Amino acid sequence: MLNTKFFEEMSSKLNEAVTSGPAKDFEKNARALLAQGFAKLDLVSREEYEVLEQRLAKLEARLAALEAQK
């Protein structure tokens, strides 16, 4: 039978190595770089986009109704 304690120890050591190693530093640096890049862009949140989308749909409906009156 396989020794499950051995695999648990190996798993915990690998997780510790990943969280404290260069991969974690790279992830932090990449996130910071992406956040800085996105901050420079003129982006809107999902909520703002959905509100504007609803307003546009209402305006299109009103425009169609006004055109139908002619």
Order of alpha helices (4+ residues) and beta strands (2+ residues): alpha-alpha-alpha
